[in-house]
Amino acid sequence: MAQTPEQARQIAERAEQFHTAIHQAGTPDQIREVCQAAAADYNARTQGEIQQAGLGVSQ
């Protein structure tokens, strides 16, 4: 998928936030929380993109 400059900027910003949060985490539980939050964010954004593209599966 091609990225616009704005999308690339947003991805870089999220990556920097993730990187910072991982380095600030002091325990394995905190690292797990950071990773779970990042995964939830990714899933929410991906679902939004699928719905915008009209590719969602209706039941």
PDBQT receptor file of N, H, CA, C and O in Angstrom, charges set to zero:
ATOM      1  N   MET A   1       0.849  -1.179   0.000  1.00  0.00    +0.000 N 
ATOM      2  CA  MET A   1       0.000   0.000   0.000  1.00  0.00    +0.000 C 
ATOM      3  C   MET A   1       0.896   1.244   0.000  1.00  0.00    +0.000 C 
ATOM      4  O   MET A   1       1.824   1.343   0.804  1.00  0.00    +0.000 OA
ATOM      5  N   ALA A   2       0.628   2.156  -0.868  1.00  0.00    +0.000 N 
ATOM      6  H   ALA A   2      -0.125   2.076  -1.521  1.00  0.00    +0.000 HD
ATOM      7  CA  ALA A   2       1.393   3.397  -0.964  1.00  0.00    +0.000 C 
ATOM      8  C   ALA A   2       1.041   4.306   0.216  1.00  0.00    +0.000 C 
ATOM      9  O   ALA A   2      -0.096   4.321   0.687  1.00  0.00    +0.000 OA
ATOM     10  N   GLN A   3       2.020   5.048   0.673  1.00  0.00    +0.000 N 
ATOM     11  H   GLN A   3       2.944   5.036   0.290  1.00  0.00    +0.000 HD
ATOM     12  CA  GLN A   3       1.818   5.952   1.784  1.00  0.00    +0.000 C 
ATOM     13  C   GLN A   3       1.964   7.389   1.322  1.00  0.00    +0.000 C 
ATOM     14  O   GLN A   3       2.823   7.723   0.506  1.00  0.00    +0.000 OA
ATOM     15  N   THR A   4       1.109   8.216   1.862  1.00  0.00    +0.000 N 
ATOM     16  H   THR A   4       0.411   7.945   2.525  1.00  0.00    +0.000 HD
ATOM     17  CA  THR A   4       1.262   9.646   1.633  1.00  0.00    +0.000 C 
ATOM     18  C   THR A   4       2.310  10.149   2.629  1.00  0.00    +0.000 C 
ATOM     19  O   THR A   4       2.608   9.470   3.612  1.00  0.00    +0.000 OA
ATOM     20  N   PRO A   5       2.861  11.319   2.382  1.00  0.00    +0.000 N 
ATOM     21  CA  PRO A   5       3.808  11.882   3.360  1.00  0.00    +0.000 C 
ATOM     22  C   PRO A   5       3.183  12.031   4.753  1.00  0.00    +0.000 C 
ATOM     23  O   PRO A   5       3.866  11.848   5.760  1.00  0.00    +0.000 OA
ATOM     24  N   GLU A   6       1.907  12.355   4.811  1.00  0.00    +0.000 N 
ATOM     25  H   GLU A   6       1.352  12.503   3.993  1.00  0.00    +0.000 HD
ATOM     26  CA  GLU A   6       1.232  12.500   6.106  1.00  0.00    +0.000 C 
ATOM     27  C   GLU A   6       1.132  11.145   6.814  1.00  0.00    +0.000 C 
ATOM     28  O   GLU A   6       1.355  11.065   8.022  1.00  0.00    +0.000 OA
ATOM     29  N   GLN A   7       0.805  10.094   6.085  1.00  0.00    +0.000 N 
ATOM     30  H   GLN A   7       0.625  10.158   5.104  1.00  0.00    +0.000 HD
ATOM     31  CA  GLN A   7       0.741   8.761   6.683  1.00  0.00    +0.000 C 
ATOM     32  C   GLN A   7       2.114   8.328   7.192  1.00  0.00    +0.000 C 
ATOM     33  O   GLN A   7       2.224   7.753   8.275  1.00  0.00    +0.000 OA
ATOM     34  N   ALA A   8       3.141   8.600   6.425  1.00  0.00    +0.000 N 
ATOM     35  H   ALA A   8       3.051   9.067   5.545  1.00  0.00    +0.000 HD
ATOM     36  CA  ALA A   8       4.501   8.253   6.840  1.00  0.00    +0.000 C 
ATOM     37  C   ALA A   8       4.886   9.013   8.105  1.00  0.00    +0.000 C 
ATOM     38  O   ALA A   8       5.531   8.452   8.991  1.00  0.00    +0.000 OA
ATOM     39  N   ARG A   9       4.501  10.272   8.196  1.00  0.00    +0.000 N 
ATOM     40  H   ARG A   9       3.978  10.728   7.476  1.00  0.00    +0.000 HD
ATOM     41  CA  ARG A   9       4.784  11.079   9.382  1.00  0.00    +0.000 C 
ATOM     42  C   ARG A   9       4.068  10.493  10.598  1.00  0.00    +0.000 C 
ATOM     43  O   ARG A   9       4.654  10.393  11.676  1.00  0.00    +0.000 OA
ATOM     44  N   GLN A  10       2.814  10.112  10.427  1.00  0.00    +0.000 N 
ATOM     45  H   GLN A  10       2.339  10.194   9.552  1.00  0.00    +0.000 HD
ATOM     46  CA  GLN A  10       2.046   9.536  11.531  1.00  0.00    +0.000 C 
ATOM     47  C   GLN A  10       2.645   8.210  11.997  1.00  0.00    +0.000 C 
ATOM     48  O   GLN A  10       2.715   7.947  13.198  1.00  0.00    +0.000 OA
ATOM     49  N   ILE A  11       3.067   7.395  11.071  1.00  0.00    +0.000 N 
ATOM     50  H   ILE A  11       3.010   7.609  10.095  1.00  0.00    +0.000 HD
ATOM     51  CA  ILE A  11       3.693   6.112  11.414  1.00  0.00    +0.000 C 
ATOM     52  C   ILE A  11       4.981   6.349  12.196  1.00  0.00    +0.000 C 
ATOM     53  O   ILE A  11       5.231   5.689  13.204  1.00  0.00    +0.000 OA
ATOM     54  N   ALA A  12       5.796   7.290  11.730  1.00  0.00    +0.000 N 
ATOM     55  H   ALA A  12       5.593   7.827  10.911  1.00  0.00    +0.000 HD
ATOM     56  CA  ALA A  12       7.051   7.604  12.420  1.00  0.00    +0.000 C 
ATOM     57  C   ALA A  12       6.777   8.135  13.821  1.00  0.00    +0.000 C 
ATOM     58  O   ALA A  12       7.509   7.818  14.759  1.00  0.00    +0.000 OA
ATOM     59  N   GLU A  13       5.741   8.931  13.968  1.00  0.00    +0.000 N 
ATOM     60  H   GLU A  13       5.147   9.188  13.206  1.00  0.00    +0.000 HD
ATOM     61  CA  GLU A  13       5.392   9.483  15.275  1.00  0.00    +0.000 C 
ATOM     62  C   GLU A  13       4.955   8.365  16.227  1.00  0.00    +0.000 C 
ATOM     63  O   GLU A  13       5.371   8.340  17.385  1.00  0.00    +0.000 OA
ATOM     64  N   ARG A  14       4.118   7.440  15.742  1.00  0.00    +0.000 N 
ATOM     65  H   ARG A  14       3.780   7.460  14.801  1.00  0.00    +0.000 HD
ATOM     66  CA  ARG A  14       3.693   6.319  16.587  1.00  0.00    +0.000 C 
ATOM     67  C   ARG A  14       4.879   5.430  16.960  1.00  0.00    +0.000 C 
ATOM     68  O   ARG A  14       4.970   4.952  18.090  1.00  0.00    +0.000 OA
ATOM     69  N   ALA A  15       5.775   5.213  16.018  1.00  0.00    +0.000 N 
ATOM     70  H   ALA A  15       5.701   5.601  15.099  1.00  0.00    +0.000 HD
ATOM     71  CA  ALA A  15       6.953   4.386  16.294  1.00  0.00    +0.000 C 
ATOM     72  C   ALA A  15       7.819   5.033  17.376  1.00  0.00    +0.000 C 
ATOM     73  O   ALA A  15       8.324   4.342  18.262  1.00  0.00    +0.000 OA
ATOM     74  N   GLU A  16       7.990   6.335  17.308  1.00  0.00    +0.000 N 
ATOM     75  H   GLU A  16       7.580   6.896  16.589  1.00  0.00    +0.000 HD
ATOM     76  CA  GLU A  16       8.783   7.047  18.320  1.00  0.00    +0.000 C 
ATOM     77  C   GLU A  16       8.113   6.952  19.689  1.00  0.00    +0.000 C 
ATOM     78  O   GLU A  16       8.792   6.753  20.697  1.00  0.00    +0.000 OA
ATOM     79  N   GLN A  17       6.787   7.091  19.732  1.00  0.00    +0.000 N 
ATOM     80  H   GLN A  17       6.236   7.252  18.913  1.00  0.00    +0.000 HD
ATOM     81  CA  GLN A  17       6.066   6.976  21.000  1.00  0.00    +0.000 C 
ATOM     82  C   GLN A  17       6.225   5.576  21.587  1.00  0.00    +0.000 C 
ATOM     83  O   GLN A  17       6.434   5.420  22.790  1.00  0.00    +0.000 OA
ATOM     84  N   PHE A  18       6.125   4.564  20.733  1.00  0.00    +0.000 N 
ATOM     85  H   PHE A  18       5.955   4.690  19.756  1.00  0.00    +0.000 HD
ATOM     86  CA  PHE A  18       6.284   3.176  21.183  1.00  0.00    +0.000 C 
ATOM     87  C   PHE A  18       7.698   2.963  21.716  1.00  0.00    +0.000 C 
ATOM     88  O   PHE A  18       7.884   2.381  22.785  1.00  0.00    +0.000 OA
ATOM     89  N   HIS A  19       8.679   3.430  20.977  1.00  0.00    +0.000 N 
ATOM     90  H   HIS A  19       8.528   3.903  20.109  1.00  0.00    +0.000 HD
ATOM     91  CA  HIS A  19      10.083   3.287  21.369  1.00  0.00    +0.000 C 
ATOM     92  C   HIS A  19      10.325   3.928  22.734  1.00  0.00    +0.000 C 
ATOM     93  O   HIS A  19      10.961   3.331  23.603  1.00  0.00    +0.000 OA
ATOM     94  N   THR A  20       9.824   5.127  22.914  1.00  0.00    +0.000 N 
ATOM     95  H   THR A  20       9.308   5.612  22.208  1.00  0.00    +0.000 HD
ATOM     96  CA  THR A  20       9.988   5.836  24.178  1.00  0.00    +0.000 C 
ATOM     97  C   THR A  20       9.309   5.090  25.318  1.00  0.00    +0.000 C 
ATOM     98  O   THR A  20       9.885   4.936  26.395  1.00  0.00    +0.000 OA
ATOM     99  N   ALA A  21       8.087   4.628  25.082  1.00  0.00    +0.000 N 
ATOM    100  H   ALA A  21       7.619   4.753  24.208  1.00  0.00    +0.000 HD
ATOM    101  CA  ALA A  21       7.340   3.928  26.125  1.00  0.00    +0.000 C 
ATOM    102  C   ALA A  21       8.034   2.628  26.529  1.00  0.00    +0.000 C 
ATOM    103  O   ALA A  21       8.076   2.296  27.714  1.00  0.00    +0.000 OA
ATOM    104  N   ILE A  22       8.573   1.899  25.571  1.00  0.00    +0.000 N 
ATOM    105  H   ILE A  22       8.539   2.169  24.609  1.00  0.00    +0.000 HD
ATOM    106  CA  ILE A  22       9.283   0.658  25.877  1.00  0.00    +0.000 C 
ATOM    107  C   ILE A  22      10.495   0.957  26.763  1.00  0.00    +0.000 C 
ATOM    108  O   ILE A  22      10.754   0.233  27.724  1.00  0.00    +0.000 OA
ATOM    109  N   HIS A  23      11.230   2.010  26.444  1.00  0.00    +0.000 N 
ATOM    110  H   HIS A  23      11.019   2.598  25.663  1.00  0.00    +0.000 HD
ATOM    111  CA  HIS A  23      12.429   2.345  27.231  1.00  0.00    +0.000 C 
ATOM    112  C   HIS A  23      12.086   2.883  28.614  1.00  0.00    +0.000 C 
ATOM    113  O   HIS A  23      12.896   2.785  29.536  1.00  0.00    +0.000 OA
ATOM    114  N   GLN A  24      10.894   3.449  28.765  1.00  0.00    +0.000 N 
ATOM    115  H   GLN A  24      10.236   3.529  28.016  1.00  0.00    +0.000 HD
ATOM    116  CA  GLN A  24      10.484   3.954  30.070  1.00  0.00    +0.000 C 
ATOM    117  C   GLN A  24       9.894   2.854  30.947  1.00  0.00    +0.000 C 
ATOM    118  O   GLN A  24       9.838   3.001  32.167  1.00  0.00    +0.000 OA
ATOM    119  N   ALA A  25       9.460   1.768  30.345  1.00  0.00    +0.000 N 
ATOM    120  H   ALA A  25       9.505   1.649  29.353  1.00  0.00    +0.000 HD
ATOM    121  CA  ALA A  25       8.881   0.661  31.105  1.00  0.00    +0.000 C 
ATOM    122  C   ALA A  25       9.965   0.037  31.978  1.00  0.00    +0.000 C 
ATOM    123  O   ALA A  25      11.075  -0.230  31.516  1.00  0.00    +0.000 OA
ATOM    124  N   GLY A  26       9.632  -0.190  33.232  1.00  0.00    +0.000 N 
ATOM    125  H   GLY A  26       8.731   0.027  33.608  1.00  0.00    +0.000 HD
ATOM    126  CA  GLY A  26      10.629  -0.694  34.150  1.00  0.00    +0.000 C 
ATOM    127  C   GLY A  26      10.492  -2.173  34.477  1.00  0.00    +0.000 C 
ATOM    128  O   GLY A  26      11.410  -2.776  35.032  1.00  0.00    +0.000 OA
ATOM    129  N   THR A  27       9.363  -2.752  34.138  1.00  0.00    +0.000 N 
ATOM    130  H   THR A  27       8.618  -2.262  33.687  1.00  0.00    +0.000 HD
ATOM    131  CA  THR A  27       9.133  -4.155  34.475  1.00  0.00    +0.000 C 
ATOM    132  C   THR A  27       8.579  -4.887  33.254  1.00  0.00    +0.000 C 
ATOM    133  O   THR A  27       8.074  -4.254  32.326  1.00  0.00    +0.000 OA
ATOM    134  N   PRO A  28       8.669  -6.200  33.252  1.00  0.00    +0.000 N 
ATOM    135  CA  PRO A  28       8.064  -6.970  32.152  1.00  0.00    +0.000 C 
ATOM    136  C   PRO A  28       6.561  -6.697  32.014  1.00  0.00    +0.000 C 
ATOM    137  O   PRO A  28       6.043  -6.666  30.898  1.00  0.00    +0.000 OA
ATOM    138  N   ASP A  29       5.861  -6.499  33.127  1.00  0.00    +0.000 N 
ATOM    139  H   ASP A  29       6.281  -6.524  34.034  1.00  0.00    +0.000 HD
ATOM    140  CA  ASP A  29       4.426  -6.203  33.056  1.00  0.00    +0.000 C 
ATOM    141  C   ASP A  29       4.167  -4.870  32.350  1.00  0.00    +0.000 C 
ATOM    142  O   ASP A  29       3.215  -4.745  31.579  1.00  0.00    +0.000 OA
ATOM    143  N   GLN A  30       5.013  -3.884  32.616  1.00  0.00    +0.000 N 
ATOM    144  H   GLN A  30       5.786  -3.986  33.242  1.00  0.00    +0.000 HD
ATOM    145  CA  GLN A  30       4.848  -2.593  31.952  1.00  0.00    +0.000 C 
ATOM    146  C   GLN A  30       5.145  -2.712  30.459  1.00  0.00    +0.000 C 
ATOM    147  O   GLN A  30       4.464  -2.095  29.640  1.00  0.00    +0.000 OA
ATOM    148  N   ILE A  31       6.144  -3.489  30.106  1.00  0.00    +0.000 N 
ATOM    149  H   ILE A  31       6.698  -3.991  30.771  1.00  0.00    +0.000 HD
ATOM    150  CA  ILE A  31       6.455  -3.711  28.691  1.00  0.00    +0.000 C 
ATOM    151  C   ILE A  31       5.273  -4.397  28.016  1.00  0.00    +0.000 C 
ATOM    152  O   ILE A  31       4.889  -4.028  26.906  1.00  0.00    +0.000 OA
ATOM    153  N   ARG A  32       4.697  -5.392  28.682  1.00  0.00    +0.000 N 
ATOM    154  H   ARG A  32       5.009  -5.692  29.584  1.00  0.00    +0.000 HD
ATOM    155  CA  ARG A  32       3.534  -6.091  28.135  1.00  0.00    +0.000 C 
ATOM    156  C   ARG A  32       2.372  -5.125  27.915  1.00  0.00    +0.000 C 
ATOM    157  O   ARG A  32       1.688  -5.193  26.894  1.00  0.00    +0.000 OA
ATOM    158  N   GLU A  33       2.149  -4.224  28.875  1.00  0.00    +0.000 N 
ATOM    159  H   GLU A  33       2.704  -4.168  29.705  1.00  0.00    +0.000 HD
ATOM    160  CA  GLU A  33       1.076  -3.237  28.742  1.00  0.00    +0.000 C 
ATOM    161  C   GLU A  33       1.304  -2.319  27.546  1.00  0.00    +0.000 C 
ATOM    162  O   GLU A  33       0.372  -2.005  26.806  1.00  0.00    +0.000 OA
ATOM    163  N   VAL A  34       2.548  -1.894  27.364  1.00  0.00    +0.000 N 
ATOM    164  H   VAL A  34       3.305  -2.150  27.965  1.00  0.00    +0.000 HD
ATOM    165  CA  VAL A  34       2.880  -1.029  26.224  1.00  0.00    +0.000 C 
ATOM    166  C   VAL A  34       2.598  -1.778  24.913  1.00  0.00    +0.000 C 
ATOM    167  O   VAL A  34       2.008  -1.222  23.987  1.00  0.00    +0.000 OA
ATOM    168  N   CYS A  35       3.019  -3.023  24.850  1.00  0.00    +0.000 N 
ATOM    169  H   CYS A  35       3.499  -3.475  25.603  1.00  0.00    +0.000 HD
ATOM    170  CA  CYS A  35       2.817  -3.810  23.630  1.00  0.00    +0.000 C 
ATOM    171  C   CYS A  35       1.335  -4.068  23.378  1.00  0.00    +0.000 C 
ATOM    172  O   CYS A  35       0.877  -3.995  22.238  1.00  0.00    +0.000 OA
ATOM    173  N   GLN A  36       0.588  -4.367  24.431  1.00  0.00    +0.000 N 
ATOM    174  H   GLN A  36       0.960  -4.426  25.358  1.00  0.00    +0.000 HD
ATOM    175  CA  GLN A  36      -0.839  -4.592  24.274  1.00  0.00    +0.000 C 
ATOM    176  C   GLN A  36      -1.558  -3.323  23.816  1.00  0.00    +0.000 C 
ATOM    177  O   GLN A  36      -2.468  -3.387  22.989  1.00  0.00    +0.000 OA
ATOM    178  N   ALA A  37      -1.156  -2.193  24.344  1.00  0.00    +0.000 N 
ATOM    179  H   ALA A  37      -0.417  -2.141  25.016  1.00  0.00    +0.000 HD
ATOM    180  CA  ALA A  37      -1.759  -0.926  23.925  1.00  0.00    +0.000 C 
ATOM    181  C   ALA A  37      -1.433  -0.632  22.465  1.00  0.00    +0.000 C 
ATOM    182  O   ALA A  37      -2.289  -0.164  21.715  1.00  0.00    +0.000 OA
ATOM    183  N   ALA A  38      -0.197  -0.907  22.064  1.00  0.00    +0.000 N 
ATOM    184  H   ALA A  38       0.499  -1.288  22.673  1.00  0.00    +0.000 HD
ATOM    185  CA  ALA A  38       0.184  -0.687  20.661  1.00  0.00    +0.000 C 
ATOM    186  C   ALA A  38      -0.600  -1.612  19.736  1.00  0.00    +0.000 C 
ATOM    187  O   ALA A  38      -1.036  -1.198  18.663  1.00  0.00    +0.000 OA
ATOM    188  N   ALA A  39      -0.778  -2.862  20.151  1.00  0.00    +0.000 N 
ATOM    189  H   ALA A  39      -0.424  -3.199  21.023  1.00  0.00    +0.000 HD
ATOM    190  CA  ALA A  39      -1.539  -3.815  19.339  1.00  0.00    +0.000 C 
ATOM    191  C   ALA A  39      -3.001  -3.390  19.237  1.00  0.00    +0.000 C 
ATOM    192  O   ALA A  39      -3.598  -3.487  18.165  1.00  0.00    +0.000 OA
ATOM    193  N   ALA A  40      -3.576  -2.926  20.327  1.00  0.00    +0.000 N 
ATOM    194  H   ALA A  40      -3.091  -2.848  21.198  1.00  0.00    +0.000 HD
ATOM    195  CA  ALA A  40      -4.966  -2.469  20.304  1.00  0.00    +0.000 C 
ATOM    196  C   ALA A  40      -5.122  -1.257  19.390  1.00  0.00    +0.000 C 
ATOM    197  O   ALA A  40      -6.098  -1.156  18.647  1.00  0.00    +0.000 OA
ATOM    198  N   ASP A  41      -4.161  -0.343  19.447  1.00  0.00    +0.000 N 
ATOM    199  H   ASP A  41      -3.368  -0.425  20.050  1.00  0.00    +0.000 HD
ATOM    200  CA  ASP A  41      -4.183   0.834  18.569  1.00  0.00    +0.000 C 
ATOM    201  C   ASP A  41      -4.110   0.407  17.107  1.00  0.00    +0.000 C 
ATOM    202  O   ASP A  41      -4.862   0.901  16.267  1.00  0.00    +0.000 OA
ATOM    203  N   TYR A  42      -3.201  -0.511  16.813  1.00  0.00    +0.000 N 
ATOM    204  H   TYR A  42      -2.590  -0.913  17.496  1.00  0.00    +0.000 HD
ATOM    205  CA  TYR A  42      -3.054  -1.007  15.440  1.00  0.00    +0.000 C 
ATOM    206  C   TYR A  42      -4.346  -1.668  14.964  1.00  0.00    +0.000 C 
ATOM    207  O   TYR A  42      -4.811  -1.407  13.854  1.00  0.00    +0.000 OA
ATOM    208  N   ASN A  43      -4.921  -2.523  15.806  1.00  0.00    +0.000 N 
ATOM    209  H   ASN A  43      -4.543  -2.735  16.708  1.00  0.00    +0.000 HD
ATOM    210  CA  ASN A  43      -6.157  -3.211  15.419  1.00  0.00    +0.000 C 
ATOM    211  C   ASN A  43      -7.297  -2.228  15.178  1.00  0.00    +0.000 C 
ATOM    212  O   ASN A  43      -8.065  -2.390  14.230  1.00  0.00    +0.000 OA
ATOM    213  N   ALA A  44      -7.409  -1.226  16.018  1.00  0.00    +0.000 N 
ATOM    214  H   ALA A  44      -6.784  -1.095  16.788  1.00  0.00    +0.000 HD
ATOM    215  CA  ALA A  44      -8.464  -0.221  15.846  1.00  0.00    +0.000 C 
ATOM    216  C   ALA A  44      -8.274   0.548  14.548  1.00  0.00    +0.000 C 
ATOM    217  O   ALA A  44      -9.237   0.789  13.821  1.00  0.00    +0.000 OA
ATOM    218  N   ARG A  45      -7.023   0.940  14.249  1.00  0.00    +0.000 N 
ATOM    219  H   ARG A  45      -6.240   0.744  14.840  1.00  0.00    +0.000 HD
ATOM    220  CA  ARG A  45      -6.769   1.674  13.011  1.00  0.00    +0.000 C 
ATOM    221  C   ARG A  45      -7.004   0.788  11.797  1.00  0.00    +0.000 C 
ATOM    222  O   ARG A  45      -7.560   1.240  10.796  1.00  0.00    +0.000 OA
ATOM    223  N   THR A  46      -6.585  -0.471  11.878  1.00  0.00    +0.000 N 
ATOM    224  H   THR A  46      -6.134  -0.839  12.691  1.00  0.00    +0.000 HD
ATOM    225  CA  THR A  46      -6.756  -1.392  10.756  1.00  0.00    +0.000 C 
ATOM    226  C   THR A  46      -8.234  -1.633  10.493  1.00  0.00    +0.000 C 
ATOM    227  O   THR A  46      -8.667  -1.639   9.341  1.00  0.00    +0.000 OA
ATOM    228  N   GLN A  47      -9.008  -1.831  11.547  1.00  0.00    +0.000 N 
ATOM    229  H   GLN A  47      -8.657  -1.826  12.483  1.00  0.00    +0.000 HD
ATOM    230  CA  GLN A  47     -10.450  -2.031  11.376  1.00  0.00    +0.000 C 
ATOM    231  C   GLN A  47     -11.089  -0.802  10.728  1.00  0.00    +0.000 C 
ATOM    232  O   GLN A  47     -11.956  -0.931   9.864  1.00  0.00    +0.000 OA
ATOM    233  N   GLY A  48     -10.661   0.380  11.146  1.00  0.00    +0.000 N 
ATOM    234  H   GLY A  48      -9.957   0.484  11.848  1.00  0.00    +0.000 HD
ATOM    235  CA  GLY A  48     -11.188   1.606  10.549  1.00  0.00    +0.000 C 
ATOM    236  C   GLY A  48     -10.863   1.694   9.074  1.00  0.00    +0.000 C 
ATOM    237  O   GLY A  48     -11.703   2.117   8.279  1.00  0.00    +0.000 OA
ATOM    238  N   GLU A  49      -9.653   1.300   8.695  1.00  0.00    +0.000 N 
ATOM    239  H   GLU A  49      -8.971   0.957   9.341  1.00  0.00    +0.000 HD
ATOM    240  CA  GLU A  49      -9.251   1.330   7.286  1.00  0.00    +0.000 C 
ATOM    241  C   GLU A  49     -10.047   0.322   6.475  1.00  0.00    +0.000 C 
ATOM    242  O   GLU A  49     -10.442   0.607   5.345  1.00  0.00    +0.000 OA
ATOM    243  N   ILE A  50     -10.286  -0.858   7.042  1.00  0.00    +0.000 N 
ATOM    244  H   ILE A  50      -9.965  -1.090   7.960  1.00  0.00    +0.000 HD
ATOM    245  CA  ILE A  50     -11.065  -1.887   6.343  1.00  0.00    +0.000 C 
ATOM    246  C   ILE A  50     -12.491  -1.395   6.132  1.00  0.00    +0.000 C 
ATOM    247  O   ILE A  50     -13.049  -1.550   5.046  1.00  0.00    +0.000 OA
ATOM    248  N   GLN A  51     -13.076  -0.808   7.156  1.00  0.00    +0.000 N 
ATOM    249  H   GLN A  51     -12.622  -0.682   8.038  1.00  0.00    +0.000 HD
ATOM    250  CA  GLN A  51     -14.457  -0.318   7.035  1.00  0.00    +0.000 C 
ATOM    251  C   GLN A  51     -14.533   0.829   6.032  1.00  0.00    +0.000 C 
ATOM    252  O   GLN A  51     -15.487   0.902   5.257  1.00  0.00    +0.000 OA
ATOM    253  N   GLN A  52     -13.553   1.720   6.030  1.00  0.00    +0.000 N 
ATOM    254  H   GLN A  52     -12.778   1.660   6.659  1.00  0.00    +0.000 HD
ATOM    255  CA  GLN A  52     -13.553   2.818   5.075  1.00  0.00    +0.000 C 
ATOM    256  C   GLN A  52     -13.441   2.305   3.640  1.00  0.00    +0.000 C 
ATOM    257  O   GLN A  52     -14.004   2.898   2.719  1.00  0.00    +0.000 OA
ATOM    258  N   ALA A  53     -12.726   1.223   3.457  1.00  0.00    +0.000 N 
ATOM    259  H   ALA A  53     -12.269   0.742   4.205  1.00  0.00    +0.000 HD
ATOM    260  CA  ALA A  53     -12.554   0.661   2.127  1.00  0.00    +0.000 C 
ATOM    261  C   ALA A  53     -13.745  -0.195   1.717  1.00  0.00    +0.000 C 
ATOM    262  O   ALA A  53     -13.818  -0.657   0.578  1.00  0.00    +0.000 OA
ATOM    263  N   GLY A  54     -14.671  -0.406   2.635  1.00  0.00    +0.000 N 
ATOM    264  H   GLY A  54     -14.611  -0.031   3.560  1.00  0.00    +0.000 HD
ATOM    265  CA  GLY A  54     -15.832  -1.236   2.323  1.00  0.00    +0.000 C 
ATOM    266  C   GLY A  54     -15.505  -2.714   2.260  1.00  0.00    +0.000 C 
ATOM    267  O   GLY A  54     -16.201  -3.476   1.588  1.00  0.00    +0.000 OA
ATOM    268  N   LEU A  55     -14.450  -3.130   2.955  1.00  0.00    +0.000 N 
ATOM    269  H   LEU A  55     -13.885  -2.511   3.500  1.00  0.00    +0.000 HD
ATOM    270  CA  LEU A  55     -14.037  -4.524   2.908  1.00  0.00    +0.000 C 
ATOM    271  C   LEU A  55     -14.476  -5.309   4.138  1.00  0.00    +0.000 C 
ATOM    272  O   LEU A  55     -14.125  -6.480   4.277  1.00  0.00    +0.000 OA
ATOM    273  N   GLY A  56     -15.230  -4.688   5.023  1.00  0.00    +0.000 N 
ATOM    274  H   GLY A  56     -15.514  -3.736   4.910  1.00  0.00    +0.000 HD
ATOM    275  CA  GLY A  56     -15.678  -5.391   6.222  1.00  0.00    +0.000 C 
ATOM    276  C   GLY A  56     -16.636  -6.509   5.877  1.00  0.00    +0.000 C 
ATOM    277  O   GLY A  56     -17.346  -6.445   4.874  1.00  0.00    +0.000 OA
ATOM    278  N   VAL A  57     -16.654  -7.519   6.701  1.00  0.00    +0.000 N 
ATOM    279  H   VAL A  57     -16.077  -7.570   7.516  1.00  0.00    +0.000 HD
ATOM    280  CA  VAL A  57     -17.553  -8.655   6.498  1.00  0.00    +0.000 C 
ATOM    281  C   VAL A  57     -18.806  -8.396   7.305  1.00  0.00    +0.000 C 
ATOM    282  O   VAL A  57     -18.739  -8.202   8.518  1.00  0.00    +0.000 OA
ATOM    283  N   SER A  58     -19.942  -8.391   6.645  1.00  0.00    +0.000 N 
ATOM    284  H   SER A  58     -19.997  -8.549   5.659  1.00  0.00    +0.000 HD
ATOM    285  CA  SER A  58     -21.191  -8.176   7.363  1.00  0.00    +0.000 C 
ATOM    286  C   SER A  58     -21.821  -9.525   7.703  1.00  0.00    +0.000 C 
ATOM    287  O   SER A  58     -21.670 -10.507   6.976  1.00  0.00    +0.000 OA
ATOM    288  N   GLN A  59     -22.525  -9.541   8.819  1.00  0.00    +0.000 N 
ATOM    289  H   GLN A  59     -22.649  -8.744   9.410  1.00  0.00    +0.000 HD
ATOM    290  CA  GLN A  59     -23.144 -10.792   9.263  1.00  0.00    +0.000 C 
ATOM    291  C   GLN A  59     -24.633 -10.712   9.138  1.00  0.00    +0.000 C 
ATOM    292  O   GLN A  59     -25.332 -11.671   9.465  1.00  0.00    +0.000 OA
TER     293      GLN A  59
